[in-house]
Amino acid sequence: MEPSPIRSGRYFMRGESGQPIEALQSMLSLYGYGTEITGDFDERTEQDIIAFQRHFRPEKVDGIADMSTIETLHRLLSALS
């Protein structure tokens, strides 16, 4: 599957916390990453984002959950259902 295009928009990175981070961690966990669902974008979450990007969106691997990363993850999860 082609990744969603890289563009500007909301993104999440290490140090942030809250419900959107919890949702991101839940999606990573559902897809099979060992992401702990804490609501804190910590080093482990960043490493899981890097691993995801390296595999599914290798043109930009930075550990930041941008719209392309989140949309690609969401599409992959939708394809599993």
Buried (B, 14 or more C-beta within 10 A) or exposed (E): EEBBEEEEEEBBBBEBEEEBBBBBBBBBBEBEBEBBBEBBBBEBBBBBBBBBBEEBBEEEBEBBBBBBBBBBBEBBBEEEE
